[in-house]
Each structure stands twice: as C-alpha cells, then as structure tokens.
Amino acid sequence: MSKKNNLLLIGSHGFLGKNLVNLFNKKGYERNFNLFEISGKSDLDITEKNEFKKFINSNKISHIINSAAYVGGIGFGYSNPADLLSINLNMAHVLYEVSAQEKVKLLINPISNCAYPGNLTKYEEELFWEGPPHDSVFNYGISKRAFVALGKAYFDQYGLSSVNIVMSNMFGPHDHFEEVRSHALGALVSKIADAKKNNKEEVIIWGDGSPIREWLYVEDGADALLKCLNLNEKDYFFNIGVNKGITIIDLAIIIAKHLSWNGNFVFDKSKPNGVSEKTVVDKFSKNLINWSPSTELDDGIKKTVEWYMENNNV
C-alpha cells in the first residue's frame, strides 16, 4: 500500500474552504491524502513564519491549498490600502518561503480575477501583466499578482512547484450575502429574499443592469483546485471559468424566479455600472487538469437560493 501524502487546507472555515472540505470527503480524496486544516487566523496565523514553519514540519505537510486571504469590500479597500497590500504580501512571502524550506511538493493558490488589468473585459493569461489592476481593487490585486510572480521565482531558484489558478467570481452555499461584502449575485439573493419575506414590490439594482459578469459555482471551483493535486512538478498559472457571462438584470430575473418573487426591479442609475464586461477566458484547464464546469448557472442559483432560505429563515 502506498503511503498517503499530507494535505493542508488553509482557510477551511471560509466560503471556498468549507466547500473544499465537503468535496474532499465526497470525492474520496482521503484514499490518497490525510487532510490537515487551519480554519482561520484564530487557529494559526500563517503570517507568523516560525509558527507556520513548525506546523508544516511537525505534520510533514506535502501539499497545500491556500484559500485564506485578508480581504473586504471596495470601501474596505479604499480605507485600508496599506494593510490590504502588506498583510497579503506577507502571506504570499511566508507561504512560498516556508514551502520551499520544508520541501512541500505542491502549493496551490486560487487567485482573484481582479488581479488582471483593470481596462480588460476578457481575461487571458498572456495579458495578465499588460496594465495595473482597477483602482477600486488595486492593492488587493497587486498582492495576488505577487503570488504569480513568486510562483515562477521560487520554481526557478528552489524547484518549488506551485499552481496559481485565476478563478471566475464564485457563488454558492456558505457565501457572503451582505451587500457590503458580497458580489452582485449574493447581494441580489439577499435583497430579493428580503423583498419576498417583507412583501416588498420593488428591489433596487445599482446602475442600469447591463454589465456582464461571469459566475462559477463554488463546488466546481473547489473541484478544479483539488484536481490540481494531480499536476506534475512545475510552475503553473492558468484560468478556470465558464467562458460566458450574463447581464446583472438577467441574473436578477433568474434569482427572482427561484425565490418565487414577482415584484419589479428599479434601476438606480446614479450608481456606477462598473466595467461593462468581465469574463475569464479558460483555454487550458481541460487539458491540464481534465476539468470543466459541471453546474449550469440556473441549477447553481437554485441550490444557492435553497441553501440561503434554509439558513436565513426566508
């Protein structure tokens, strides 16, 4: 019988982390990996290099999936630029340095698509360095770019293999649904559910409803990250996504259908639309990790709405 590897999941109590744990168990990864978890900062602060190094060494960790980040909404980004940049940069540096020192076989990092240049509407790997991230997410985006740069540098100098995988906006169970913290989909679920619960006839949508965004069901995203465990030793950087977007108003209509709410949407055109379109171009995941999304948007929204209703007394 071959010896199991030891996989560490960082951020296991977060939105993505909870789905990774569920899928790890559902897909039978325990046959090849012993799972170790760092649930969050209160469990172990991975920016404390010596403590993190001790944890990796004592548990003989061979693989790491890092789903932790110091992040908030746009307002948080504008009011805490130094913290947002420095804490995430420190996290990236410690992860790579300790992984190299402790001979970790593979480090896997999901990367927010906001790291792409802010002027793009379609995100392709060869354009990743062609301009700065959008001003609204500049510091967080720069910190995520550091993971990509460190991936190449640490492979070239130390032979540390890592995967930096840019993901579409994810949604699903355990997501944030507060308007100040969530993406548009989560915020719309919360607002429409509130309208249904309180018999409101209108829901306000920021802008004119025309911007196009791409949505990846979180279990599909978790599946891609776990499939990266099978990659050979190398420095990897690639996108995963569904290769298509949907307007905000069409998204709202689907959510309203699954919540059985028949009210009207009102557009607050005094609020910004943001970029007209943001979609991730996925050209490599099928060949690299034999992955493609398995959840249609309508089905994913249905599951998300059902989870939200069960957990929020709607």
N, C-alpha and C positions, 0 to 999 in steps of 0.2 A: 504494500500500500504506500503510495507516495505521500510525502509529508505535506501538510497544509501550509499555505502562506498565511501571514497575519496581516489583515487589512484594517487600517484605521480610518474611520469616518469622523471628520471634524465638522461640528455643527449639526449633530444628529437630531437635535430638537427643533431645528428651524423648518421652514416650509419645504425646501428641497430635501433636507436631511431626513425628515420623517418619511417622505416618500421613498428615499433610497433604502432606509431600513426595511420598510414594508416590502419593497420589491426584492431586496436581497434575500429575504426569507421566502417570498413567494416563488422566486425563480430557482431556488436550490443552490445558491452560491456557497452555502455553508459546506457543501461537499469538498470545495477546494480552498476555502478561506475561513479562518477564525476571525470573527468580527469584534473589533475594539471600537469604543465610542468616546469621543469628547463632545458632550452635549452642547456646551457653550462656555463662555468666559468664566462663569462661576464654577465650572467643573475643572478647567485648567486653562490658563491664559497662554495661548500659544506664542504670544509675542515675548513672553519670558523665556528667553533662549535656553537657559540652563535647565529649567523645569521641563520644558518640552523635550529637550535632548535626553534627559533622564527617562522620560516616559517612553520615547521611541526605543531607547537602548534596553530598558528593563523588560519591555514587552516584545522585543525582537520584531518590530514592525517592518514588513517588506513592501507593502503597498499603502498609499494614502489617497483618499479622495477628500479634498478640502471644499466643503460647502459653506464655510464661515466667511463673513465679511463685516466690516464696520460701515453701515450704510443707513441712509434715511431718505426722505423725500427731497424734492427740489429746494424747498425752503431751508431744510436742514443743511443741504449742500452749500447754500449761499451764506449761511450764518456760521458754519463750522469748517471752512475750507482747509485750514491747517491740520486740524485733527483728522478730517476725512482722508487727506493725502498722506500724512505721516504715519498714521496707525496702519493703513492698508499697505503702504510701502514697507513698513517694518515687518508686517505679517508675511509679505512675499519674501523678504530677505531671509527671515528666520526659517521659513518653510524650506527654502532651497538650500540654505547653508547646512541646516541640521540633516536634511535628507541626504545630502552629499556626504557629510561626515559619517553618518550611520549606515551608509551603503544601502539606502532604500532602493528597491528595484524600479518603482514607478510612482510618480507623483501626478495626480490628476486634478486639474483646476477648471471648474466652469467659469467662463468669462462673460461678463455682461456685454451685450452688443453696443452699449453706449460708449465703449472704448473706440469704436470706429469714428472716422472723421465726421464732424457734425454737419457737413454740407452734402453728404451722400444720402440717397434714398434707397439704394440697394447695396448691401454689404457683401463685398467679395474680398477674399483673403489678400489678394495682390494689391488692394487699395488701403490696407489697414494703416499704413504709415503715411498716407498721402495728405494729411492735414490734421489739425487739432480736433479733439472731441468737442461737442457742442458746449457752449459756455455754461449752460444750466447743469451739466454733469462733468465739467472739465476735470476737477480734481479726482473724483472717483474714477473717471475714465482713464486718466493718466496712470493711476495706481494699478488698474487692471492691465494696462499696456506693459507695466513693469514685469508682470508675471510672464508675458510672452517673451520679452527680452531676456529675462533671467533663464527661461527655459532653454534658449539657444546657447547662452553664455555658459551655463552650468553643464550642458551636454558637451560643448566644445572643450571645456577645460577639465571637467571632472568625470565625464561619462555618465552623468546623472540623466536618466530618461524621464521625460515628463510629457504630459498631454495638456495643452491649453485649448479648450474647446468652447468656441463662442456659440451662445445659445439664443434662440428667439425668446421673446417675452413669454415666461411660463405662467400657467394658471392651473387651478385645481384645488382639491381639498387641502386644508391647512394653510392656505394663502392668507395674506393680509387683505382685509376688506374695508379698512378705514380709508376715507377719501384722501387723507394726507399722506398715507404710506403706500397705498396700493397703486397698481397700474390701472388703466382705464377699465379693463374688464372687471376686476374686483370691485372697483368703486361703483360701477353700474349695477352689479349684482346687489350690493348693499343698498343703493338708492332706490332701485326698483322694488326690492323686497320690503323696504320701509314704506314705500308708497302703497303696496298691496296691504300690508299689515294695518296701516292707518287710513285706508280708504282715500288716498290722495289721487287726484285725477291727472296730475302733471308731474313730470320729472324733468329737471333742467340738465341739459348737456352743454358742456363748455364748447365754445366755437360753433361751427356750422354743421358738424357731424361728418364732414367729408374726409378727414385724414384717414389714411390706410395704415393699419398695423397688423403685424403677424403674431399668431398665438400658438404656442406649443404646450400641449397637455403635459403636466409635470411628470406623470408616470412615464411618458415617452422620453422626456429629458433624462430622468433617472436611469432608464433602460440604456440610453446611449452612454452615460457615464460608466455604468457597470460593464458594458461591453468593451470599454476601453481597457479593462483589466487584461484582455487577451492580446493587446498590442505587443509587438516586439520592441526591443530596446532601441530608442531613437528619441529625437526631439520632434514633437507633433504640435501643429497649430492648424485647426480647421473649424469650419462652421457646422452646426447642425440646425435644421429648421424644416419648415413645411413648404417652403418655396412659393407661398402665396399669402396675400393679406386680405383684409376685409375692412370696409369703412366703419367708423365708430357708430354711425346710425344703424347700419345693418347688424352690427354686433348687438346693439341695444335691443333691436327688434327680436333677435333670437332669445336673448335673456328674458325679455318680457313674455315671450311665448311659453318658456319653461316655468315661469313663475305665475302663469295664467293671470297676468295683469293687462288690462285693456285700455289704459289711460293714454295720454298724449305726451309726446316729447316736445320740450320747448328749448330752443337754441339760444344760449347767451353769447351773442356774437361780440360782446365787449371783452370776452375772454379769448386768449390766443388759441389758434388751431395747433400750433406747433408745426413740425416738419410735415409736408404733405403726404409723404410715404416713407415707411421704414420697414424693410423686409430683408431677411437674411438669405443669401444665396448659398444653398447646400449642394456642392458638386462632388464631394469626396466621401461622405460618411458611408454610403452603400458599399464601396469597395474597401474602405479602411476597416470598418467595424461591423459590416453587414447589418446596418441599421437603416430603418426608415420609419416615419411616424405611423403608428397603428390606430390612433384615435382621431376620428373626424371631429371637426370643431363643434358641430351640433351635439354629438354624443358627449364630448368633454364638458361642454357647458351644462348639459343635462346632469351629469354626475356632480359637477361643481355646485349647481343650484341645489340639488338634493342634499348634499353634504352641508351646505350653508343653512338650509332650512332646518335640518335636524339639529344643528349645533347652535342655532340662534333663535329658536322658538318662533319661527315665522309660520 
